């Protein structure tokens, strides 16, 4: 369903077909990031409220509401880049502020680890260009947290067992979200690579149907003008004698099957004697020896094929 919506949205926004898959990939990754972290945020907020930490609870509540708003906005607007940037800013800053409100690294159960989702999300969704900036911002926040940690009150209403549990939950939840995003990202890349290989195979077969193998390989692997001079070659022209009146009494399918049988025999002879097929037209067959591979016995090769 997400795929259909994303593709339809991309087309309606005037996005070329080749970019629809990219729009779908980014939208789905952003949905995974916002949805999973939003669900976790509501869970964390409920625990903070249970232990009478209303200020700490307000931060994940606000973030969770914002995250689900992001998911809803993705279905209604084309401003994907702005939504991604806003989501990354929130997930970068909220854990840092939450750690400050709970007394630092230890008192918050390492909640600042959630900020790591900002550079990872920027890399997977936005590409490499801005990812280093987000990574730098994350590292600066971690450094700031370390510098501020001694000055923060060490006490909060969370029991030691809950703080230890938060360490486990923060590490596990962040790891799970990162794994889910990477799992989907790698899966989509493998699917796209498979499609590219399939299309490449079709393109190669098409080239081989209309061009000699050597020419097709040069055309496929090199850019620019392809031109080469041959001093001497031998060309074979052949057709079926009396084919036109004979074919008049055949059904179209029978005609095609007959030509396919005849030309398949010609192809086998051409391959056997090292002659390159150039062209077929109706019942006519054209082949060349001595090009694109040079050979001194090109006339004899054509003669052997004709016999």
N, C-alpha and C positions, 0 to 999 in steps of 0.2 A: 504494500500500500504506500509506504514511504517513497519507494522508487517511482511509482506511478505519479504521485503528487509532485515530487521533485522534478521529474522529467517534464511533466505538463507545465509546471511553473516556469521552468527554464525556457520552454518553447514560447509560452505566453509573454515572457519578458523579452523575447527576441534573441535569446541565446542560441547560437548555432548548435546543430545536433551533436557535433563532436565535443562540445563543451557541456552538454547535458549530464554526462557521466561524472565530470568534475564537480559540477554543482551538487549532484546527488551525493557524492563522496563527502564533500565538505559539510553539507547539511546533516548527513547522518552522523558524522563524527562529532559535530557540535551538539546534536541531540543526545548522543551517548554521554558526552561530558556534562551537559547541563542537567539531564534527567537523573543520572546516577548520583552526581554530587548534590543535587537538590534533595533527593530522597534522604541521603545521608545527613544533610544539614538539618532537616526536620527531626530526624532521630536524635542527633546531638542536642538540638534545642530542647527537646522534651526531657532529656536527662538533666540538662542544666536547670530547667525549671523545677524538676523533682527535688534537686538538691539546693534550691533557693539561690540560684545565680541568675537573676533576671537580666542583668546587663549582658552577661555572656550569652544568654539564650536569645537576646534580641538580634545579635549579629547573624547567627546561622538562620534564624527565622527570616530575616530580611533577604539573605542570600538565597534561601530556598524558594521564596516567593518570586524573586527576580529570575531565578533559573527556569522555573516553570513558565514564567512570562516570556522568557527567551524562546522556549520550545513552541509556545503558542504563536509568537510573532513570526517564527520561521515559516509557518503555514500561511501567513497573511501578508507578508511583505517581502520585497526583493532586497532589502538592506542587509544582506548576509554579513558583509564585512563589518559594518557598524555593530551588529549584534555580537559577532565574535569578539571584537575589541572590548566591548562593554563586559562580556562574560569573563574574559581573561583578566580585566582590571579587577573585577569583583573577587574572583577566586585567588588573585594574588594578594589583595589587601585584607580581606575578611579574616583569613586564618592568622595573619600577623596581628591584627587588632584584637582578635580573640585571645591569642597567646598573651598579649599585654594585659588584658582584663583578668586573666586567671593566674598571673604571677610568673610568666615566662615559659621556658622550654619544659621544665619538669612539671610545674603546676598545671599546665594545659595538656599534658600527655603528648607533647610533640605535635600539637595541632598545626604548627607552621608548615609541616610537611605537605599539607594540602596545597600550599602555594606553588609547589613543584608542578602541579597540573597546568599552570599558566604557560611556562616555556614548552612543555610537552604538547599541550593543545595548540600553541602557536606553530610549532614545527609540523605537526601532523595535518593541521587544518589549513594554516596559512602559508606553509612552505618555509624554506630555509632563510629567506631574506630577513624577516623580522624576528626569527626565533632566538638569535643571539642576544638581541636587545632584551627580550623577555627573560632569558636566562640570566643576564646581567642584573636585571631588576630583582629577580628572585634571590640571587646571591647577596645583593646589597641588603635586602630585607633580612636574610638570615644573619648577616653580619651585624645589622642594627639590633636584631633580637638578642644576639650574644652580648653586645655592648650594654644594652639596657637591662639585661637580665639581673645583674647584681642589685640594681636600684629598685626593682619591683617588689611589692609585698609578697612574701612566700606563701601566705595563708590564703585559702579559699574554702568553700564549703564542701569540696569534693573529698570523700574519704580516700585514703591511700590505695585501697583496692580498686576503686573506680578510676583513679589516675593511671594505675598500671594497665587496667582494662582499656583505657583510652589509648595508651601507647600501642597496644596490640590492634585495636580497631582502626586507628589512624593509619598505621603501616599497612594493615591488611586491605582496608578500603581503597586507599590510594593505589596500592599495587594492583588491585582488581580492576579499577577504572582504567589504569594505564594499559593493562593487559587486554581489556576489552577493546580499547581504541586501536591498539596495535594489531590485534587479531583481525578486526574488520579491515583495517588499512592494508595489511599484507594480503588478506584474502581478495580484496578488490584489485590490488595491483597484479596478483597472479591471474585473476580472471581477465583483466585487460591485456596482459602479456599473451595469454592464450588466444584471445581474439586477434591480436596483432599477428601472431604466428599463423593463424588460420587465413587471415587476409593476405599475408605475405605469400603463403602457399598458393592461393588463388591467383595472385599477381604473377608469380613465377610460372605457373602453368599457362596462363594467358600469353605471356611473352614467348614461351617455348612453342606455343601453337602457331605463332605468326613469324617468329624469327629463329634463325639458327642458334644453337645453344651458346656458342662462343660469343655471338653478337648480343644475345640476351643477357649474358653474364656481365659483359662490358657495360651495357646500357643500365643494368641494375646497380652496379657497383661504382660507376664513375659518372661525374657530371661533365658538362661541356660538349663540344662538338666531337662526333665520332666520324672519322674519315680515314680511309686507308686505300692505297693504290695497289692494284694487282696487274702485273704485266700480261699474264696469260692465264685464262681459265677456260673451262669447257662447260657449256650449258645444255641441259637436256629439256626438250619440249616434247610432251607426249599427250595424246588424247585417244579416246575410244572411237574407232572407226564406225561410222553409221550410228552413233549414239543418239542423235536427235530423233530420227524416225523410230528407232527402237524404244526410246524412253516415252514416246507419245502413247504407246500402248500400255504403259505401266502406271500404277497408282503412285502418288507422291512418296509414300512411305517406302514402296518397293524401289523407287529410283534412288532415294537416299541410302537405303541399305546396300544396293548394288555398288554405288560409288564408294561407300565406306569400305566395302570388301575389296574393291579394286585398289583404292588408294592405300589401304592397309598393307597390301602386297607390295606396292611401290615403296612405302615407308620402310618395310623390312629389307627390300633390296638396297635402298639408299643407305641404310645403316650398315648393312653387310659390306658394301663396297666403299664406305667412307664418303658418300655423296650427301650434300646438304639440301634438304627440301626447301624451296623458296616460296612456292605459291601453288594454290589450286584454284581453278575457276571453272565451274561447271564440270565437264569431264576432262578438263585440261590439267596437266601436272607439269610443274617446272622445278628443276633441280640444278645444282651447280657443283662442280668439283674444282678444287684449287682455291677456293675462298669459302669462308674466311680463314681456313687453314690451308696454307700453301703446300702444294705437292707437285712434283715434276711429272707424275703419271696421271694427271687429271683427265686427259683424253681417254686413256685406257680404262680408267675407272668408270666413266660415263658409258663407254662402249660395252664394258662387261655388264653394267646394269641394264642397258638396252637389250642385250642378248638374253 
